[in-house]
Amino acid sequence: MISDATSSSGGITEPVAQWVRRCANGLSAVERDEFRAWLKSDPEHRGAFARANISGVDCDWAWQTDAVDEILVGLTARARRRQRRRTIGATMIAALIFAGSAWQWNRATAPVTTPPASNLVVVGPESMTLPDGSVVELKDGAQVKVDFSDAIRTVTLANGTAYFHVAKNPQRPFVVSAGGMAVRAVGTAFTVDLGQKEMTVLVTEGRVRVDAAAEAAVPNVSLPDAPLASVGAGNSVVLPVAAINAGPPVVRELAVAEVREQTGWRIPKLEFSRTPLREVVAQMNQHNQKKFELGDDVVGDLRVSGILRADKIETLTESLENDFGVRVDRRDDKVVLLRSK
């Protein structure tokens, strides 16, 4: 088990850093229990983890009530900074943190003079609508350049990850130029993830063709009879950047869960501090087919704080059930939340 929260100088120790890395890689059920036990074993552990988790890693679970106040203050500060940069922005995912009605604002481990005000911010990828009606969503830090002509619609992805939902127009192909290759579509939806060494194309609707030559993005140039790769919905392909004679790439079919995982950055994230539960579930209901339903006003008045991806229904449900004693009635089309008996 990892122990030792911080050094005597107040810095972050390797054990805490290990937990951040392990959370980033995903925790098994056994590891989640171990992590929960580690957090409870020392009152300094939550604060140490919060300070080390500067990237907002999502541990995909909810820890117990009485979260350290500095975490809540940090949530509010991050929300304010993000709002100054842009209304919709970063896609980092952090662990869900709950704080009920019994707030401990004057804990010796993290004194706070004024509690943060209630707020709720919906954060998603930067989105832009192009002149032809196509939509591009940019993962944090991605950069694109748009160059449309009467014959062809070209978007150059300089770096990062972008999702393209292409307006159909057979007379004007839509081409994404990235990494020395061209991804061509007519009317479809796909992501392009451009790294330093590899480029990944994942198609969610329709089909795209990938050609190795940059000339494929130029109008009136004959394309090879056989593309470097032809990728249909539910499939992906990984290609070396600026590949020359790298051999034929392998198009791989993905499970639905894997597609959802790789495109999860597109799902909005909720950042909330001392927010009534009714407001949080109302936002989540906008992004899921299965809905939350509040059984009474007492449950709706429960104040919660944290960061949670909008599709994490079960994470929220388990936390309310296990840490707050909320009774949960799980049905096929909805989750009913009731006060404890």
Kinemage of the C-alpha trace (Angstrom):
@kinemage 1
@onewidth
@group {chain A} dominant
@subgroup {mainchain}
@vectorlist {calphas} color= white
{ca met a 1} P 0.000 0.000 0.000
{ca ile a 2} L 1.252 3.512 -0.802
{ca ser a 3} L 1.688 5.779 2.231
{ca asp a 4} L 3.411 8.996 3.370
{ca ala a 5} L 1.430 11.993 2.144
{ca thr a 6} L 3.932 14.840 2.073
{ca ser a 7} L 7.484 15.640 2.968
{ca ser a 8} L 8.372 17.826 5.934
{ca ser a 9} L 8.879 20.744 3.552
{ca gly a 10} L 5.313 20.456 2.328
{ca gly a 11} L 6.272 19.117 -1.094
{ca ile a 12} L 4.618 16.240 -2.949
{ca thr a 13} L 6.187 12.859 -2.218
{ca glu a 14} L 6.524 9.968 -4.626
{ca pro a 15} L 3.741 7.920 -2.949
{ca val a 16} L 1.224 10.689 -3.652
{ca ala a 17} L 2.519 11.081 -7.200
{ca gln a 18} L 2.110 7.330 -7.660
{ca trp a 19} L -1.560 7.578 -6.771
{ca val a 20} L -2.054 10.348 -9.315
{ca arg a 21} L -0.405 8.190 -11.994
{ca arg a 22} L -2.400 5.126 -11.024
{ca cys a 23} L -5.649 7.082 -11.170
{ca ala a 24} L -4.698 8.407 -14.607
{ca asn a 25} L -4.233 4.824 -15.824
{ca gly a 26} L -7.562 3.712 -14.347
{ca leu a 27} L -8.232 1.950 -11.058
{ca ser a 28} L -9.536 -1.579 -10.689
{ca ala a 29} L -12.171 -2.354 -8.054
{ca val a 30} L -9.449 -3.585 -5.691
{ca glu a 31} L -7.341 -0.476 -6.302
{ca arg a 32} L -10.321 1.774 -5.654
{ca asp a 33} L -10.790 0.148 -2.234
{ca glu a 34} L -7.077 0.563 -1.550
{ca phe a 35} L -7.197 4.212 -2.623
{ca arg a 36} L -10.236 4.870 -0.419
{ca ala a 37} L -8.462 3.268 2.549
{ca trp a 38} L -5.339 5.346 1.892
{ca leu a 39} L -7.351 8.586 1.828
{ca lys a 40} L -9.008 7.694 5.128
{ca ser a 41} L -5.790 6.587 6.823
{ca asp a 42} L -4.428 10.110 7.299
{ca pro a 43} L -6.274 13.465 7.326
{ca glu a 44} L -3.426 14.965 5.263
{ca his a 45} L -3.851 12.550 2.365
{ca arg a 46} L -6.797 14.256 0.670
{ca gly a 47} L -5.058 17.613 0.667
{ca ala a 48} L -1.799 16.068 -0.567
{ca phe a 49} L -3.585 14.293 -3.399
{ca ala a 50} L -5.477 17.482 -4.335
{ca arg a 51} L -2.244 19.472 -4.531
{ca ala a 52} L -0.496 16.797 -6.606
{ca asn a 53} L -3.466 16.297 -8.936
{ca ile a 54} L -2.879 19.579 -10.786
{ca ser a 55} L -4.075 18.126 -14.105
{ca gly a 56} L -7.440 17.112 -12.650
{ca val a 57} L -7.077 13.348 -13.144
{ca asp a 58} L -10.406 11.531 -12.931
{ca cys a 59} L -10.337 8.587 -10.547
{ca asp a 60} L -13.864 7.767 -11.709
{ca trp a 61} L -15.281 7.406 -8.228
{ca ala a 62} L -16.524 9.622 -5.443
{ca trp a 63} L -14.787 9.922 -2.131
{ca gln a 64} L -16.544 10.500 1.124
{ca thr a 65} L -17.981 13.685 2.609
{ca asp a 66} L -15.741 16.227 4.403
{ca ala a 67} L -13.432 16.945 1.462
{ca val a 68} L -10.600 19.333 2.254
{ca asp a 69} L -11.628 22.948 1.791
{ca glu a 70} L -8.660 23.775 -0.417
{ca ile a 71} L -10.092 21.434 -3.031
{ca leu a 72} L -13.317 23.413 -3.138
{ca val a 73} L -11.459 26.695 -3.335
{ca gly a 74} L -9.364 25.247 -6.145
{ca leu a 75} L -12.472 24.278 -8.086
{ca thr a 76} L -13.817 27.811 -7.886
{ca ala a 77} L -10.476 29.344 -8.870
{ca arg a 78} L -10.136 27.034 -11.865
{ca ala a 79} L -13.658 27.858 -13.000
{ca arg a 80} L -12.916 31.587 -12.847
{ca arg a 81} L -9.654 31.218 -14.784
{ca arg a 82} L -11.355 29.121 -17.427
{ca gln a 83} L -14.175 31.605 -17.821
{ca arg a 84} L -11.637 34.341 -18.405
{ca arg a 85} L -9.880 32.270 -21.089
{ca arg a 86} L -13.046 31.091 -22.846
{ca thr a 87} L -16.572 30.084 -21.987
{ca ile a 88} L -16.156 26.522 -23.179
{ca gly a 89} L -12.677 25.101 -22.900
{ca ala a 90} L -10.533 22.501 -21.274
{ca thr a 91} L -11.470 18.802 -21.220
{ca met a 92} L -9.508 17.586 -18.249
{ca ile a 93} L -11.426 15.126 -16.083
{ca ala a 94} L -11.085 15.090 -12.307
{ca ala a 95} L -12.357 12.937 -9.485
{ca leu a 96} L -15.801 13.691 -8.108
{ca ile a 97} L -15.711 15.293 -4.672
{ca phe a 98} L -18.775 15.602 -2.506
{ca ala a 99} L -19.495 17.844 0.455
{ca gly a 100} L -22.857 17.612 2.238
{ca ser a 101} L -24.629 19.999 4.538
{ca ala a 102} L -22.136 19.526 7.411
{ca trp a 103} L -19.303 21.652 5.967
{ca gln a 104} L -16.069 21.914 7.946
{ca trp a 105} L -14.815 25.282 6.789
{ca asn a 106} L -12.309 25.784 9.619
{ca arg a 107} L -10.302 22.576 9.487
{ca ala a 108} L -6.738 23.055 10.780
{ca thr a 109} L -5.319 21.292 7.731
{ca ala a 110} L -6.690 23.902 5.301
{ca pro a 111} L -8.161 27.034 6.934
{ca val a 112} L -10.515 29.057 4.757
{ca thr a 113} L -11.928 32.409 5.828
{ca thr a 114} L -14.811 32.558 3.334
{ca pro a 115} L -16.475 29.524 1.744
{ca pro a 116} L -16.781 29.609 -2.034
{ca ala a 117} L -20.151 30.581 -3.405
{ca ser a 118} L -22.456 28.094 -5.054
{ca asn a 119} L -21.813 27.737 -8.754
{ca leu a 120} L -22.086 25.287 -11.607
{ca val a 121} L -20.108 25.516 -14.845
{ca val a 122} L -20.569 23.282 -17.892
{ca val a 123} L -17.238 22.756 -19.653
{ca gly a 124} L -16.878 21.180 -23.069
{ca pro a 125} L -14.548 21.223 -26.053
{ca glu a 126} L -14.169 24.381 -28.086
{ca ser a 127} L -16.632 24.169 -30.978
{ca met a 128} L -16.794 26.094 -34.229
{ca thr a 129} L -19.238 25.993 -37.118
{ca leu a 130} L -17.567 26.339 -40.505
{ca pro a 131} L -19.010 28.344 -43.444
{ca asp a 132} L -20.425 25.159 -45.036
{ca gly a 133} L -22.237 24.113 -41.855
{ca ser a 134} L -19.675 21.512 -40.820
{ca val a 135} L -18.779 21.488 -37.125
{ca val a 136} L -15.298 21.122 -35.632
{ca glu a 137} L -14.695 20.379 -31.952
{ca leu a 138} L -11.190 20.930 -30.601
{ca lys a 139} L -9.652 19.134 -27.687
{ca asp a 140} L -7.759 21.483 -25.412
{ca gly a 141} L -4.712 22.888 -27.214
{ca ala a 142} L -5.624 21.689 -30.715
{ca gln a 143} L -5.144 24.154 -33.586
{ca val a 144} L -6.726 24.181 -37.041
{ca lys a 145} L -6.587 26.377 -40.135
{ca val a 146} L -9.552 26.532 -42.519
{ca asp a 147} L -9.086 27.057 -46.260
{ca phe a 148} L -12.281 26.664 -48.313
{ca ser a 149} L -12.577 27.082 -52.062
{ca asp a 150} L -15.357 26.427 -54.554
{ca ala a 151} L -13.819 23.039 -55.366
{ca ile a 152} L -12.636 21.691 -52.030
{ca arg a 153} L -12.966 22.252 -48.300
{ca thr a 154} L -9.613 21.933 -46.557
{ca val a 155} L -8.875 22.069 -42.850
{ca thr a 156} L -5.292 21.749 -41.650
{ca leu a 157} L -4.801 20.264 -38.205
{ca ala a 158} L -1.527 21.617 -36.840
{ca asn a 159} L -1.562 19.601 -33.624
{ca gly a 160} L -3.801 17.893 -31.108
{ca thr a 161} L -7.169 16.224 -31.500
{ca ala a 162} L -10.226 17.406 -33.402
{ca tyr a 163} L -13.644 15.972 -34.172
{ca phe a 164} L -15.235 16.774 -37.525
{ca his a 165} L -18.943 16.477 -38.323
{ca val a 166} L -18.971 17.150 -42.055
{ca ala a 167} L -21.864 18.709 -43.955
{ca lys a 168} L -22.525 16.542 -46.991
{ca asn a 169} L -21.553 18.027 -50.373
{ca pro a 170} L -20.307 15.527 -53.020
{ca gln a 171} L -19.153 18.381 -55.267
{ca arg a 172} L -16.854 19.788 -52.579
{ca pro a 173} L -14.904 17.064 -50.740
{ca phe a 174} L -13.908 17.805 -47.167
{ca val a 175} L -10.214 17.137 -46.495
{ca val a 176} L -8.310 17.232 -43.226
{ca ser a 177} L -4.599 17.697 -43.809
{ca ala a 178} L -2.425 16.484 -40.942
{ca gly a 179} L 0.946 14.835 -40.465
{ca gly a 180} L 1.732 14.757 -44.172
{ca met a 181} L -1.495 12.887 -44.914
{ca ala a 182} L -4.973 13.775 -46.080
{ca val a 183} L -8.228 12.428 -44.644
{ca arg a 184} L -10.997 12.877 -47.196
{ca ala a 185} L -14.736 12.746 -46.557
{ca val a 186} L -17.957 13.888 -48.187
{ca gly a 187} L -20.461 13.762 -45.353
{ca thr a 188} L -19.397 11.912 -42.240
{ca ala a 189} L -18.069 12.274 -38.673
{ca phe a 190} L -14.621 11.368 -37.449
{ca thr a 191} L -11.767 12.344 -35.141
{ca val a 192} L -8.156 12.991 -36.070
{ca asp a 193} L -5.587 12.757 -33.277
{ca leu a 194} L -2.216 14.110 -34.391
{ca gly a 195} L 0.729 13.272 -32.163
{ca gln a 196} L 4.435 13.741 -32.687
{ca lys a 197} L 4.965 10.270 -34.162
{ca glu a 198} L 1.529 8.896 -34.997
{ca met a 199} L -1.836 10.029 -36.288
{ca thr a 200} L -5.034 8.205 -35.373
{ca val a 201} L -8.236 8.459 -37.385
{ca leu a 202} L -11.440 7.179 -35.788
{ca val a 203} L -14.712 7.241 -37.737
{ca thr a 204} L -18.063 7.452 -35.945
{ca glu a 205} L -20.303 7.975 -38.998
{ca gly a 206} L -19.887 7.221 -42.698
{ca arg a 207} L -16.475 6.494 -44.234
{ca val a 208} L -13.233 8.335 -44.965
{ca arg a 209} L -10.202 7.589 -47.110
{ca val a 210} L -6.666 8.357 -46.014
{ca asp a 211} L -3.916 9.099 -48.535
{ca ala a 212} L -0.244 9.513 -47.750
{ca ala a 213} L 0.384 12.348 -50.204
{ca ala a 214} L -0.268 15.973 -49.288
{ca glu a 215} L -1.370 16.442 -52.900
{ca ala a 216} L -4.558 14.589 -52.016
{ca ala a 217} L -5.744 17.820 -50.416
{ca val a 218} L -5.318 19.738 -53.681
{ca pro a 219} L -8.258 20.145 -56.118
{ca asn a 220} L -8.207 18.438 -59.514
{ca val a 221} L -5.496 15.930 -58.581
{ca ser a 222} L -6.196 12.293 -59.445
{ca leu a 223} L -6.262 10.135 -56.356
{ca pro a 224} L -4.751 6.633 -56.240
{ca asp a 225} L -7.188 3.850 -57.056
{ca ala a 226} L -6.422 2.295 -53.690
{ca pro a 227} L -6.166 4.671 -50.710
{ca leu a 228} L -3.646 4.160 -47.980
{ca ala a 229} L -6.602 3.298 -45.759
{ca ser a 230} L -10.378 3.231 -46.049
{ca val a 231} L -12.026 3.601 -42.661
{ca gly a 232} L -15.703 3.040 -41.942
{ca ala a 233} L -17.865 3.799 -38.930
{ca gly a 234} L -16.735 2.113 -35.738
{ca asn a 235} L -13.196 1.625 -37.052
{ca ser a 236} L -9.874 3.358 -36.542
{ca val a 237} L -6.424 3.375 -38.080
{ca val a 238} L -3.058 4.467 -36.699
{ca leu a 239} L -0.501 5.838 -39.149
{ca pro a 240} L 3.074 7.053 -38.655
{ca val a 241} L 3.339 10.796 -39.190
{ca ala a 242} L 4.727 11.671 -42.648
{ca ala a 243} L 4.977 7.947 -43.393
{ca ile a 244} L 6.975 6.899 -46.421
{ca asn a 245} L 7.009 3.200 -47.372
{ca ala a 246} L 5.805 2.335 -43.885
{ca gly a 247} L 3.696 -0.522 -45.140
{ca pro a 248} L -0.095 -0.801 -45.267
{ca pro a 249} L -1.747 0.369 -42.037
{ca val a 250} L -4.181 -1.896 -40.216
{ca val a 251} L -7.774 -0.732 -39.915
{ca arg a 252} L -9.180 -1.988 -36.640
{ca glu a 253} L -12.807 -2.418 -35.612
{ca leu a 254} L -13.552 -0.992 -32.164
{ca ala a 255} L -16.068 -2.054 -29.577
{ca val a 256} L -18.746 0.516 -28.772
{ca ala a 257} L -17.229 1.039 -25.315
{ca glu a 258} L -13.810 1.715 -26.842
{ca val a 259} L -15.217 4.270 -29.271
{ca arg a 260} L -16.952 6.000 -26.389
{ca glu a 261} L -13.766 5.989 -24.341
{ca gln a 262} L -11.641 7.465 -27.128
{ca thr a 263} L -14.194 10.181 -27.851
{ca gly a 264} L -15.026 10.830 -24.190
{ca trp a 265} L -13.252 14.199 -24.284
{ca arg a 266} L -16.215 15.500 -26.308
{ca ile a 267} L -18.631 14.874 -23.446
{ca pro a 268} L -19.218 18.004 -21.346
{ca lys a 269} L -17.938 18.106 -17.804
{ca leu a 270} L -19.758 19.657 -14.864
{ca glu a 271} L -17.811 21.727 -12.335
{ca phe a 272} L -19.883 22.549 -9.297
{ca ser a 273} L -19.311 23.962 -5.820
{ca arg a 274} L -21.928 23.905 -3.051
{ca thr a 275} L -24.530 23.380 -5.753
{ca pro a 276} L -27.985 21.947 -4.981
{ca leu a 277} L -28.190 18.392 -6.269
{ca arg a 278} L -31.300 19.249 -8.310
{ca glu a 279} L -29.213 21.605 -10.460
{ca val a 280} L -26.500 19.009 -11.016
{ca val a 281} L -28.895 16.233 -12.060
{ca ala a 282} L -30.828 18.660 -14.277
{ca gln a 283} L -27.613 19.278 -16.234
{ca met a 284} L -26.800 15.569 -16.393
{ca asn a 285} L -30.292 14.818 -17.669
{ca gln a 286} L -29.577 16.996 -20.703
{ca his a 287} L -26.761 14.678 -21.775
{ca asn a 288} L -28.126 11.180 -21.071
{ca gln a 289} L -31.015 9.027 -22.228
{ca lys a 290} L -31.421 7.607 -18.757
{ca lys a 291} L -32.660 10.384 -16.479
{ca phe a 292} L -32.415 11.212 -12.795
{ca glu a 293} L -35.639 11.823 -10.923
{ca leu a 294} L -35.763 13.385 -7.458
{ca gly a 295} L -38.145 11.671 -5.078
{ca asp a 296} L -38.463 14.692 -2.780
{ca asp a 297} L -37.154 18.201 -2.086
{ca val a 298} L -34.840 17.053 0.706
{ca val a 299} L -32.663 15.129 -1.746
{ca gly a 300} L -32.805 17.984 -4.222
{ca asp a 301} L -31.521 20.417 -1.569
{ca leu a 302} L -28.396 18.356 -0.905
{ca arg a 303} L -25.305 20.499 -1.605
{ca val a 304} L -22.520 18.872 -3.604
{ca ser a 305} L -19.134 19.969 -4.935
{ca gly a 306} L -16.803 18.439 -7.472
{ca ile a 307} L -16.015 17.788 -11.108
{ca leu a 308} L -17.889 15.102 -13.008
{ca arg a 309} L -18.246 14.168 -16.649
{ca ala a 310} L -21.865 14.536 -17.669
{ca asp a 311} L -22.292 10.871 -18.607
{ca lys a 312} L -21.052 9.492 -15.271
{ca ile a 313} L -24.518 8.517 -14.046
{ca glu a 314} L -23.387 5.519 -12.038
{ca thr a 315} L -20.533 7.431 -10.392
{ca leu a 316} L -22.968 10.004 -9.051
{ca thr a 317} L -25.493 7.324 -8.109
{ca glu a 318} L -23.001 5.212 -6.152
{ca ser a 319} L -21.664 8.233 -4.304
{ca leu a 320} L -25.095 9.399 -3.193
{ca glu a 321} L -26.004 5.873 -2.189
{ca asn a 322} L -22.792 4.943 -0.357
{ca asp a 323} L -21.634 8.241 1.133
{ca phe a 324} L -24.904 10.063 1.799
{ca gly a 325} L -27.330 7.231 2.483
{ca val a 326} L -29.601 8.298 -0.374
{ca arg a 327} L -31.925 5.492 -1.424
{ca val a 328} L -31.678 4.677 -5.121
{ca asp a 329} L -34.351 3.072 -7.259
{ca arg a 330} L -32.676 1.984 -10.511
{ca arg a 331} L -35.056 1.499 -13.411
{ca asp a 332} L -34.545 0.895 -17.127
{ca asp a 333} L -35.214 4.482 -18.159
{ca lys a 334} L -34.419 6.463 -15.006
{ca val a 335} L -32.754 6.587 -11.606
{ca val a 336} L -35.006 7.742 -8.764
{ca leu a 337} L -33.266 9.366 -5.775
{ca leu a 338} L -35.053 9.201 -2.405
{ca arg a 339} L -34.211 10.395 1.100
{ca ser a 340} L -32.895 7.764 3.501
{ca lys a 341} L -35.408 6.208 5.851
